[in-house]
């Protein structure tokens, strides 16, 4: 049995590069950008009016003039107009190009308009105020977004404004999630007294979807030949297999034995942790990666967050996941010499601290407790007492 640190190192030593693909802008959200985004013209591309009001020449105001004849109106989206007489002004709308022969905008709130004239009612006016200067944000050719960023709505907006209908992104692995067990039935079925509805496969599917992965779902009953045939097919057709159940020491836990028969190299089996001790990890001759998690809900979910997500991030060219730290809200005791992933409720304090309150469930099979908590606090092995006020890493999933 290996430590959490050793298991993490082995997992991250088996990351893969799945290449690059081009997707539409609408499909790129949450993907990893694999090209730089450049400004194809200045940002903003013209000196832009940033307040509704009037545009004047500052020099005229500076000489003491306060009443300006209105020559016309510059609307947003209209070609640039020219102020014909520097003693006059033009009304301007937010987003419009600043008219020629003007350099300063006075907002309507500081102006009184009457009989086609505008009176400026303030003395504190600055040259170029309320005029967003051409190229003041970025120059044509500047990098707006660097390759390697996760595409959020902010990057979508930048890509749209430079006319990128398609983006190059890191290709995601083809993933299948396999649930095992005769006791599991579909969520649409009414389970018999000895059955339960499938939950882990849907939990993992939703988790992966949040990470930009659309995974397929498959179920295998506790029958050796069915498992062998199903795994053989998945090893040939998927980049990653994520399994839930069948890896412990039960009479029907056939997964490790069958994976060995199928020539999948076991890189480790069993980790000094709770939950998730029976976690199995390996790699096939054709480089399919296998994450075989224990079947209890908390075990499956914790292992996906603690091991699969850092592997995925590294495979997509990101830094492996950086865990935040949180402060324990109360004392906690844990006797076994294992790394313990404590379910916690997260609170963000006004002083910037993150605090974590233990949410004690009824063990790794307590699925409902995951909905009460926000994350897992990683408490190191070799320590029995964890004091209120001490800080430890947290994996926040909510």
C-alpha angles and dihedrals in degrees: 000000000000133000126258089250092053092046091051092051092051092048092049091046087063101055117136136208109230095186133236132299136179119239135176118268090250091056096046101079112123091008123122113255114233101187136054116252112223131197106249090196138006119298108256093023091211135016099279129210108236100185134041108248141082130319119220142163106263092214090065092051091046090057089059105265113143104166118070130185111232111236096184145297133291109207126196110265094023125116115267115278127207127231103231098195121036090212089064135064142217126224109238135194128217110271094023123126110260107253121249115266092027128097108168135055125209113199120237091246089067096044135074114207120200134154094355094308131106121216116200109220099191134069098201101088124145129204111263093006115162089011112113101211122234111260094005093124100040137345125232108277095026118132108251098180125014124225112261099047122127106245110244129168087276092060090043089058092049092048091049094051092054092048100253106156091170132033135200109238139172109274110242122226121259102249133190124192114210124195120193135196140087091235093068124094133177119279090244092059130086105239121227117236091271095046138076133196120256112264111150094063091054092044091053093043091055092044093052091045089059087053093053097262123123104200130190120234127225136170129209125191122224094270119118099221093046090050092046093050093043094048093045090054093047093047089056097046109034137060093213134024117199114190134189118203137355098082103098128082100278123129090252098042094112099152101097092045094049094044088055090050089052090054095249107155112236108224093179141341121195125020128208094248143103123250107024103032097148093056110148123200130183151143130233126223089257090052098255106155118223123204107184109185127189113263102240109105098238090047094051094045095045093049091049091054097039100042114011096048096053089046091051094047092050092047089054092051098260129125111270109263115293109214120215121226126236135190120243113243094205141013117279133192128203120169109188116090093245136111103260124210103207117200109234143181111231125221125183108216124214091245091059098259121133113221128194127207116198113244104201114205131174097273136287092316093062100105096171091059090067088066091054094051132063101206151336124275112212108224114189124241118244092053129091103182126055113188131217108261095029116124126226135167117277132200104211113199101171 
